[in-house]
């Protein structure tokens, strides 16, 4: 269970770190239950804002009901040589009256092991987010979905340094039907002081 400030930081100064509890901010409440079942982690969750929000199609009014739910399964799939395979499936829904995306689904596969005595992991995932009818009606000809395919790998190149290159291909970025698909490339560095990243 968690309760968070409904409007974190200071919207007037987005670069400033601030803790403010203004009237009307409300709270973001979330609850999740998960359990290990035969080696698989299965969970469901629900989130809700207590404050009133302006519906996407009516800035003049405020209403309650901005909430959503999700579920997931994360499980071991076996071994291929020295590599451990895991897979996951996730899905979620949100109130289309207040949120651009009202449906989400994602799945992925990872393999973790070692290569030349160095920890190595490879992952492939697909995420699909569907725009709700209210959002699509406001800005036609909006695309109905945004989909991201991601490929990443992580290797411990030194006992204290790991590098994780990441490649993402985005279909219908920003739900803009006129925009070309996008390719995003990134890299993450992990440093561990006084320890080892090797298996």
C-alpha positions in Angstrom: 0.0 0.0 0.0 1.3 3.5 -0.7 -0.1 7.0 -0.5 1.7 9.8 -2.4 1.2 13.5 -2.9 -1.2 13.9 -5.8 0.9 16.7 -7.4 4.6 16.0 -6.7 7.1 18.9 -6.8 6.2 22.4 -7.8 4.4 22.6 -11.2 5.4 26.3 -11.4 9.1 25.4 -11.1 9.6 21.9 -12.6 13.3 21.9 -12.0 13.0 22.6 -8.3 12.9 19.9 -5.7 10.0 20.7 -3.5 7.6 19.0 -1.1 4.2 20.8 -1.2 0.8 19.7 0.0 -1.5 22.3 -1.5 -5.2 22.2 -1.1 -6.8 20.4 -4.1 -3.7 18.3 -4.8 -5.3 15.2 -3.3 -3.4 12.0 -3.0 -2.4 9.1 -5.3 -3.3 5.9 -3.6 -2.1 2.5 -4.8 -2.3 -1.1 -3.6 -0.7 -4.2 -5.0 -0.9 -7.9 -4.0 1.5 -10.4 -5.4 2.3 -14.0 -4.7 4.8 -16.7 -5.8 3.0 -19.6 -7.4 5.1 -22.5 -8.6 8.1 -20.2 -9.2 6.0 -17.6 -11.0 5.3 -14.2 -9.4 1.7 -13.2 -10.1 0.2 -9.8 -9.0 -2.6 -7.4 -9.4 -2.8 -3.7 -8.4 -5.1 -0.7 -8.4 -4.4 3.1 -8.3 -6.7 6.0 -7.7 -6.4 9.8 -7.4 -8.5 11.4 -4.7 -8.6 14.8 -6.3 -10.9 16.0 -9.0 -9.5 16.1 -12.5 -10.6 17.9 -15.7 -11.8 15.3 -18.3 -9.9 15.4 -21.5 -12.9 16.8 -23.4 -14.0 19.4 -20.8 -11.4 21.7 -19.2 -14.1 23.8 -17.5 -15.3 21.0 -15.1 -13.6 18.8 -12.4 -14.7 15.3 -11.6 -13.5 12.3 -9.6 -12.8 8.9 -11.0 -9.2 9.0 -12.3 -8.1 5.4 -11.5 -6.8 2.3 -13.1 -5.8 -1.3 -12.5 -3.1 -3.7 -13.7 -1.9 -7.3 -13.5 1.4 -9.1 -14.3 3.0 -12.6 -14.4 6.8 -13.0 -14.2 8.2 -16.5 -14.3 11.3 -18.6 -14.9 11.1 -20.5 -18.2 14.0 -22.8 -17.9 17.7 -22.9 -19.0 19.5 -22.7 -22.3 23.0 -23.9 -21.6 24.3 -21.7 -18.7 21.7 -19.0 -19.3 18.5 -18.7 -17.2 15.4 -17.6 -19.1 12.6 -15.5 -17.7 9.5 -14.1 -19.2 6.8 -11.7 -18.2 3.4 -10.5 -19.3 1.7 -7.2 -18.0 -1.5 -5.5 -18.8 -3.3 -2.5 -17.4 -6.4 -0.2 -17.9 -7.0 3.4 -17.0 -10.1 5.7 -17.1 -10.3 6.9 -20.7 -12.2 10.0 -19.6 -9.0 11.4 -17.9 -6.1 9.6 -19.5 -4.8 9.6 -23.1 -4.0 5.9 -22.9 -6.7 3.6 -21.6 -5.2 0.2 -22.3 -1.7 -1.2 -22.0 -0.1 -4.6 -22.7 3.5 -5.7 -22.6 5.6 -8.9 -22.7 9.3 -9.7 -22.6 12.0 -12.3 -22.4 15.4 -12.2 -20.7 18.4 -14.4 -20.5 21.0 -14.1 -17.7 24.3 -15.9 -17.4 28.0 -15.3 -17.9 30.3 -14.9 -20.8 34.1 -15.2 -20.3 33.5 -15.1 -16.5 31.6 -11.9 -16.8 27.9 -11.4 -15.9 25.8 -11.0 -19.1 22.1 -10.4 -19.6 20.0 -9.9 -22.7 16.4 -8.8 -22.9 13.8 -8.3 -25.6 10.4 -6.6 -24.8 7.3 -5.2 -26.6 5.0 -2.6 -25.1 1.6 -1.6 -26.6 -0.4 1.4 -25.3 -3.8 2.2 -26.8 -5.3 5.7 -27.0 -8.8 5.9 -25.6 -11.8 7.0 -27.7 -12.0 10.4 -25.9 -8.3 11.2 -26.7 -8.6 10.1 -30.3 -11.8 12.1 -30.9 -10.1 15.3 -29.7 -7.2 15.3 -32.1 -8.0 13.3 -35.3 -6.4 11.7 -37.2 -4.5 10.4 -34.1 -3.1 6.9 -34.2 -4.8 4.4 -32.1 -1.7 3.1 -30.4 2.0 3.6 -29.7 4.1 0.5 -29.7 7.7 0.1 -28.6 10.1 -2.8 -29.3 13.1 -2.8 -27.0 16.4 -4.8 -27.2 18.9 -4.4 -24.4 22.0 -6.2 -23.1 24.0 -5.7 -19.9 27.6 -6.9 -19.3 29.9 -6.4 -16.4 33.1 -5.3 -18.2 35.0 -4.8 -14.9 34.4 -5.9 -11.3 33.1 -2.5 -10.6 31.6 -1.4 -14.0 28.6 -2.7 -16.0 27.5 -1.3 -19.3 23.9 -1.6 -20.7 23.3 -0.5 -24.3 19.6 -0.1 -25.2 17.8 0.1 -28.6 14.2 1.1 -28.9 12.0 1.2 -32.0 8.9 3.3 -31.6 5.8 2.8 -33.8 3.5 5.9 -34.0 5.6 8.1 -31.6 3.4 10.5 -29.7 0.3 9.0 -31.4 1.1 11.3 -34.3 -0.2 9.5 -37.5 1.9 11.8 -39.6 5.2 11.1 -37.8 7.7 8.6 -38.9 8.6 5.7 -36.7 11.5 6.5 -34.3 14.7 4.8 -33.3 16.1 5.6 -29.9 19.6 4.5 -28.8 20.9 4.8 -25.3 23.5 3.4 -22.9 23.5 3.1 -19.1 26.6 2.8 -16.9 26.6 1.1 -13.5 29.3 1.7 -10.9 29.7 -0.4 -7.8 32.1 0.9 -5.1 33.8 -1.6 -2.9 32.2 -4.7 -4.5 32.0 -6.9 -7.5 29.5 -7.1 -10.3 30.6 -10.5 -11.3 28.4 -13.6 -10.6 
